[in-house]
Amino acid sequence: MPPAVRPALFPASPVRLDALPPPPRPAAATAEKEEPPRRARTHTPAELYELGLTSAAMGFHRSALERLREATSSAPGHARAWRKLAELLRLAGEDRAAAEAVAAADRIGNDDGKAWPKAAGERSPAKIDKAERKLREVLADVPEGREMTLLRNRLFRDPTDVVAMRLLALYEWRADDVITAQKLLERALDLSPGYTRARYDYANLLKDRRNYVQAAAEAERLRAANPHNREYRLILVDCLVQIGKYDEAIDLFEMIIKDEPGNAVAWRSYGNTLRFLGRRDESLKAYRRSLALAPAYGDAYWGLADLKGAYLTDEDVAAMRVHLAGTALDHSGRWHMAYALGHALERRADFAGSFAAYEDGARAFRAEVANTSKAHDPEASAERVRRLRAVFTAETFAARAGEKPGNKPDPAAADTPIFVVGMPRAGSTLLEQILASHSLVEGTRELPVMGDIIRELTLSRCIVTPTAYPECVLDLTPDELAALGARFIKNAGVWRQTGRPYFIDKRPWNWLDIGLIHLILPHAKIIDIRRAPMAAGFAMFKQLLPTDAAFSYDLGEIGRYYTGYVGMMEHYHEVLPGRVHFVQYERLVEDTETEIRRLLDYCGLPFEEGCLRFWETDRAVVTPSAEQVRRPIFREALEQWRNFEPWLGPLKEALGGLGAA
């Protein structure tokens, strides 16, 4: 899906409601912030507790730790304070003290409300509206760049000011610190569950971070209170699509369109969902309806292009050229339309014009994400690979080989995940469709679960280091590793629809973390599918990809990223021999049955004829390859990149020796 734009500050809709973006990587702002000045004032234990919670939500963890230590020292009978203290002690690496704090909370039990009542910031909607208006007026007079300081100081004075929390969360979100933004909104809603605008922001932020299950729950709560609110329904329907509740999504889309027949965004999103379900003709009509309502809507043109057929007419090509020659399109509209034009011209064998359009779209994307955490950072990417290789060594795995978790039942024994890893556009959706055609295998999607685990490990010592992963893995016990594996199985269950014993996670970026996957899910199957480097590189460049793949909008960066991927996979093949099954895409195309039999043997699955006729399997496919996998394998695409070879010099050069493969 296309990437999101950053939210404006205090808009009616904090993010583009039609976008389904990936979560940005943890920003540097999630590290420990500079401590605020200590004010000479005596606080009650209850005030210290609330100040500790709000300080932690703002990212001032050391200050929060100090306040909670004071609170538990002066009022040791409050279990909630001990548990929050334990959480912060773990972030500081003080595990023994954290265990002692947990023990203190356990001794008290769950009746800690007697110590002091929970603070409440609940106010009527009218009072919250008034407070927001006043605070915005104050912020309007603050010098640019000082707004966050004012809001933080306000919260240090009044740690239950939910309006200041919400506005600070929006500033943090705009600054790409989505983790702090989320914690502030959670804190505000804990104090004021009826704060509707904060809940709306929270639902959008969860969706932005791909926590679609929780975002759907929040959106449903909002919609229950206001059933016809268009923004609430659009958030909810996006989330329903992402969690695989397609029937509910279609019903809701049809309600939205009936109530708002002139909503071009809804028609375009409806078209996307119909495409995922293989309902091509209906999808085409929805995209056309969207364009009739908004003739310069780049996303709708891209929807037509992504149907992977001759659906863009000569009239469309002429219209797109007129729009792209003007100045009315924003970056997002330009890159969507430019890529659609590129596809249309490629079908017409105008390869020079097609490449120019792709290049124009890539420039627009890079301009949109420049100076944000969504931009590709090649140095950070290379450093991440270096650290992973240093941690996940043959010695690490040899030392762990004899370690077993305690005498507990293995919750993962009945569920075997199949990880399909590799670069985007390398054939992973085809491989998933083949496997999902087996009676024992469930196809899901690119699951966010492993990414969530990695993020939590990364921030698990954020008071002392902003990036604890992967080195922190070396300190995990067998029981802790097993618990992470069990958590993966449990959280993946949210995305599953059947009780089949195998299920697929085709999140491409899991190739980075094969070492952790091996340690927490030793029974999992891992398949690396790889396409010839030049073909793979150009296939990424000409496809709109989410910001996980921000590198794919520059030919040189594609080549460098691809070589890093190949090097990392060679490392894993060396330190975990036989653990990862390798599939060459070209061999899968040329000798399909042999490769499918090898694949099923590796997975421990009996051969089934249905896997050879994978295109007959009726399932939703939420990837750019949704249309291709509903057809038999065609060989014509293997060498399509050669039509563009005159312009692919930067890719070939960056690939080095791989560019000749």
N, C-alpha and C positions, 0 to 999 in steps of 0.2 A: 504494500500500500504506500501511497505517497507520504513523505515526511510532513510533519507539522511545522507551522511557523510559531515563533515565540509569542506568548500572549501579550496583548497590550495591557497597559496598567489601568485598572478600574473600567474595563469595557462591559457592555451588556452581556457579551459572551466572551469569557476569558481566553478561549482557544477556538480555533476553527472547528466547528462542530462536525464537519464532514470529513475531517482527517482521522486516520487511525494510526497514530505514530508510534514508533518504538520508544522505549525509555532512553533518555540521554544517559551517558555513562556518568558515574558519580563525579560531581564537580569538585574542584579544590576547595570550594567554599564549605564543603561538608567536614573539613578538618576543624580542629579546635580553633575558635575565634579568639581574638584578643580580649582579655578580660576587662570588664567594665570597672570603673573606679568604685571602691567600697565606700558607701555612705555611712556616716556615723549615726546609727539609729538602732534602737532596741526593737527586735521583732518578737512576737509571740511564736511558739512552736508551729501553730497553724499557718501564720504568715510565712515563716521560714519554709514550710513544706510547699506552699503555693508558689513562692518565689523560686524554690528549687525546681519545681515542675516546669515553670515558664522559662527559666534560664536554660534548662535542658532542651526545651522545644526550640529556643532561639539558637541553639548550638553553643552556648556558653557552658560547656560541660564541667569545667573545673569549678566555676562559680556555683553551679548546681550541686556538685559534690560537697562543697564546703557548707552550703546552706542545709543540705540534708543531714550531714554529719552533726551540725548544730541542732537540728530538729530532733534527731533520734537521741542525742545526748541529753537534751533538756526534757524530752517527753518520750521515754523509751517504750511506752505502751502502745505505739501506733504502727500496726503491721504494714500499712500501705507505704509509709515513709521508709521502713526497712527494706521493702521489696524494691522500691525505686532506687534506694541507695545501692543495693546489690547490683542492679542493672548498670549503674554508672561505674561501680568498682570494677566490674568485668570489662567495661570499655577502657578503663585505665590499666588493665592488666593485673589488677590486684585480686586474683581469683580466690586466694585463701580468705581475705577479708570479705569478699562477696559471699562466700559460702557461710561465713559466720553471720552475715546480715540476713541471709535466707533462713538460717536456723533460728535467729531471733524472731523473725516474722512468724515462723511455724509455731514457735512456743506461744505466741500471742493468740494465734488462730484468726478467725474471720470476723470477730466482733469488734474490730478496731474503730468502728463508727462511734463508739462510746468515748474514745479519746478526744476527738473533736469532730464536728460535722464536716462533711465534704463541702467545699466552697461551691457556690452556684452563681453563675453569671447570667442566668436566664432573665431576659427582659422582654417586654412586649415588642412586636415588630415596629410599632410606631416609635418607641424609645430608641430602638437600635437604628432606625432610619435617621432619627434626629442626631444621634451620636455620630453616625457616619458623615452626615452633612457637615457637622461642626469640625470633625477631625480633617476632612478633606479641605475645608477652608483654611485650617491651620497649615496643612501641608502645602497649599498653594503659595503661601508666603515664605516657605523655607527655601534657602538657596539650593539649586540643583545639586544632587549628589549627597545631600545631608538628610534626606527624608527618612532613610532607614535608621540613622542615628537617633533622630527624634522619636521614632516609634519604639525603638529598643529602650531608650531612657524612660519613656512613658510606661513601658511594661515592667521595668525594674522598680518604678514607683508604685504601680498598680498591676500586679501580676495576674489579675483576673479581668483585665480590660479586653473583652473578646473582639471589639471593633478594631482596636490597635493590632491584635493578633492577625485578624483577617487581612488587613491592609498590608501589614509587614509580610505576610505570606505571599501576597501578590507581587510585592517588590522582590522577594527572594526568588520567586518563580521566574520573574522576568530576568533576573541575574543568573538563571540556570541552576540555582541551588534548590532543586526540586525536593530533596530530602528534608531540608529545613522547612520549606513551604508546607510539605505534608504534615510534619509534626506540629507546626503552628495551627493548621486547620483542625487537626485532631484534638489539640488542646482546647481550641475555641468551642468545638462541638461537644466536648466532654463537659464544658462549663455551661454551654447554652445549646442544648440539642435542637431547639426550635429556630436557630439562626439560619434561615433559609438560604441566604446568599452564600454563607460560608459552606453550607452543605452542597450547593450547586458548584462552587469552586472546587470543593473536595472531590466530587464525582468526576469533574473534568480532569483534575490532576491525576486521579487514579486511572482514568482512561488513557491519559497521556503516558503514564508509566506502564501501560499494558496490564494493569490489575483489573481486567474486565469483569471478573466475577463480583468483586466488591463494588466496583463502579456501577454495575447493573443494579446491585442491591440499593445503593444510595439513590440512583436515578428513579428506581421504582418507588422508593419512599417519598421522593419529591413529587412524582407523578400522582401518587395516591392522594396527596393533599391538593393537587392542582392538575386534574386529569387531562386538560386540553392545552397545557402549556407546551408550546412547540419546542422550546429548548430542552425541556426535560425528556420529551418523547424522542428527540433526535439523539440525545446521549444514550438513552436506553436502547434504541434500536441498533445503534452502532455496536454496543456491547453484546446484545443478543446474537448478532452475526458472528462476532469474534469468539463467543463461547459455544457456538454450534447450535443455538436454538433457532434454527432457520424458520420453522413453521410460525413460531411466535413473532419473529422479526418480519416475515412477510405480512402477517396479519396487521402488525402495527404500522408497517409502511403503507399498507392500503388504507388504514384509518387516516394517517397523516395526509396522504395524497387526496383522499376524499374531502378532508377538511380544508386543505391548502393546495388546490390544484395548480396554483401558480408558483409553487416552491421548487425552483430549479435544483437546489441542493438535494432535496428529498428525492426527486426523480433520478438524479445521478446516482445517489447512494442505493436507491432501489434497483437501478440497473446493475450496479456492482454485485449486489446480492443474488439477483437472478442469474448473472454470469457464473458466480461460484457454484450455483446449483445446476448449471448446464442448460438453463432455459434461455438459449441464445436469442431466439426471435423476440421474446418478450423483453430481454435485456436491450436489444437494439432499439425497440420502440421507446423504452424508458430514456435511453440516452438521447434519442431524437427529440423527445418531448422536453428534456432538459435544455437542449440547444435552442429549441423554438422559443423557450422562455428567456434564455440568456445566451444570445448568439456569440458572445465572446468568452464563453465559459470553457477554459482550457481543460479542466478536469473531465468534462463530458466528451470533448474530442479525444482525450486520452482513453477514456472508456471504450470508445468505438475502435481505437487502434488496438487496444488490449484484447479485443475479441479475436484477434489474429486471423482476420479475413479481409476481403476486399470491401469493407464497409464504409471507408472514407471515399467520397466521390470527388470528381474533378472540381465540383462546386465547393466542397469542403476545403480542398487544397487551396483554391483561390481565396476563400474567406480567411483561412488561417494565415496566409501570406499577408493579407491586408492588416489583420489584427497585429501580427508580429512586427510589421513595419511601423506601426504607431507607437505611442508612448503610454497608452492607457493601462496596459497589463502590468500587474505587479510581478515580482519575481516568480511566485508560485504559478500564477496563470501562464507566464511566459514559458517556464520549463515544461509544464504539462503540454502546452500547445506545440512547442517546438519538437518535443519527442513524438507527438502524434504526427506532425508533419514529416518527421524523419521516417517513420514507419510507412506512411503513405507514399513517399517518394521512393523508398526502397522497393516497394511493390511495383512501382512503375519503372524500375531499373535506372532511375536517376541517382546513381550512387554518389556523385559529387554533391548534388543538392541535398541528398539524404544525410550525408556525413556533416555538411555544414549546419543542418538543422539540429542534429544530435549535439554538435559542439556548442551551438547557441544555447540549447537547453542546459547543458552541463555548466556553462558559464553562469546562467541565471541561478542554478542551484547553488553553486559555490558562493555567489554574491549573497544569497539568502542566509546561508549558515556561517559566513565569515565572522570570525571573532565570537563564536558561541561554542559551547561544549559539543555541539553536534558536528562541527567541522572535524575532518580527519586530521589527526596528529600523528604523522609517520614516526616521529621520534618516540612518542609514548607507546605506539604500537610495537615498535621494535624492542623497546625496553620491557614491555610486558612479556613478549616471547622469550627474551633473555632470562627473565626471572623464572618463568615457568620451566624452562629447560634446566635451570640450576636447581630447582626443587624436585621436579619429577625425574629423578635419575634412576639408573639400574640399581644403585645402592639403596635408594629410598624404597623401591619396591621389594628388593631382596630382604631388607630389614623388616618390612611389614608382612612378608609372606607367611610367617608362622603365627602372626598375631590373630586372635579370634575374639569377637565380642563375648561378653558374659553369657551365662547360660540362660538365654532368652530366646523365645521363638523368633524365627526370621519372618517379619511381616511382608517381605518382598518375595518370598518363595513362590507364591502363586502368580506373580505378575512379572513378566520379563519385558523390560523396555528394549526397543531396538532404536539406537541412535543412528540417524543418517546424517553424516557430516560432510563438509566440503565447501566450495565456493558457491555463491548464488549462480543460477543459470547453468549448472554443471550436470543436471539430470536428476537431482534429488527428488523432485516431484514425481518424475517417471518411476524412480525406484520405489518410492512410497506407494504409488498406485499399484505397482506389480505386487508388492508385499501385502497391501490391503485387500488384494483380490483373493488372498488365502483365507480359508475358513477359520483359522486360528489366530489371525492377526487383525487388529483394529488400527486403522489409520486415524490419526488425530490431526495434528497441524504442527507448526513451529511453536512448541510449548515454551512459556516464559519461566518455567519452574527452575531449571538449572541456573538461569541468569539471576533469579531471586536469591538462590543459595550463594552464588558467587558474590553478589552485592553485599549480603549480610556478613559473609566472611571478610570481605574487603574492609568493611566498616566496624568489624568486631573489636578493634582496639583504637577507635578513632580519637581518643583523648591523647594517646601517645604516638600514633602514626595514622595518616589518612588512608593508607593502603596496606592492610595487614596480609591480604592474600597475594601470592600463594604461600608465603613462608609460614603463615599460621597453621597450615595443614600439618606441618611436621610436629606440632605440639598436640594434635588431636589424638585421643585414645581410640582403641578399636570400638569401644561402645559409642563414642561420639561420632565416629565415621559411620557406623551402622545406623545411628539415629538420623544422620543426614540422608542416607539412602532410603530409610523408611519414610522420611518426610517427602522425598521426591515422589515416591510411589503414591503416597496419600494425596499430595497436592496435584499430581498429574490426574488423579481420579476425577477431579472436577471437570476435566475436559473430555472425559470418556463417556461413550454412549452404550457400550456393550460389555459383556463379561468375558470376552475373549482373553486367553492367557497372555498373549503378546500384544504390545501396542507400540506405535512408532512416535518418536519425537524427531522431527526433521529440522530443528533449529540449526542452521548452518554453522553458527559460531561455536557450537559445542566442540569443534575440532581443537580449539585452544585448550580445553579442560578435560581432555581424555584421561589424563593422569588422575584427576579427582574422581571422574566417573568410575574408573577402574577400582579405586579405593572404596568408594561408598556403595557401588553396585557391581560387585565382582561377577555377578551372573548376567549382566547386561550384554547385549550384542552391539557392536560398534562397526559401522560400515562407512568407509571413505569412498565416495564416488568422485571421479576426477575426469575432467574434459581436457583435451589438448589445449595447451596454454594460450595460443593466439585465438583460437575459437572461443575459449572460456572468457578471455579478457574482453574481446569485442562484444560478446553476448551480454556481459555486464554493462558495458558502456552504453549500449543502445536501449537498455531497459530501465525504466524508472524504478529505483530501489529505495527502500527506507533508509533512514540516516544511520542505521547500523552499518550500512555499506557506503558511507560518505566517500570512501576512497574510490568508488566506482565512477565518479564523475570527472576523473582525470586519468588519461591513458598511462602516464608515467607512474602514478600512484598505484594503479591497478597492477602493473607489472611488478612493482616492488612488494606490494602486499601479497601477490600470488607466490612470489619466490619465498617470502617468509612462511607462508602456509605450507608449501612443499617441504621446506627445511624442517618445520615443526613436525610434520607427519613422518618424515624420515627418522626424526629423533624418537618418536613414539614407536615406530616399527622396530627400532634398534633396542630400546629399553623394555618394550613389552612385545617380544616376538610372538607372532601368531594371534595377538589379541584383537587386532583390527583387520577386518576383511576389506580388501581393496577391489574396487570395480572400476575398470576403465570404460568410460562412457562409449567410446567408439567401438569397443569390443561388444558391449551390450547391444549396440545397434546392429552390428554386422553378424553376430552369432548369438542371437537373443536366447534361444532355449538353453544352450550350454551355460551361459552366464547366469541365467535364472536358476538352473539346477545347482550350480556352485553356491549361489547365494542362499538358497533354501537349505542346502547341506550345512553351511556355516551356522545358520540360525537353529539347526536341529529340527527343521520342519520337513514333513513328507512332501514330495512333489505333488502339485495339483494343476490340472490343465487350465483352470481358471486364471492362473498367473500369466499364462501365455496370451490370454485374451483379456488383458487388463482393462482395455478401453470400454469393455462392456460393464464394468463395475460401476454401479450407480452410487456416487457419494459426492458430497460437497468438497470442492478443492479451492482453498483460499490462498492462491499464489498466482504469480504472473503466468505460470504454465497451466492454468486451469483448462484452457482450450486444447493444448497439445496432447494432454494425457487422455483425452476422450477420443483419440484417433489412434490407429495402428502406428507403430514406429515408422517414421519416414527418414530416409538417408540423405535427402537433399540438403538438410541444414548443416551437415558436417563441415562443409567447405564454404559456407556462405560468407565467412569473414574475408575470403580472398577477393570478393568484389570491392572491398574497402582497403585492401593492402596498401595502395599508394599513400594513404593517410595515417597508417598505423605504425609509423616509424618509432614514435616515443614509447609505445607499448613493447615493440620488439626489442628496443634497446634496453628498456628497464628489465625485461625478462632475462637478458643475458643469454646464456647457453640454452635456457629453456625455450627461447623464442624460435629456435630452429627446430623444435620438436613438432 
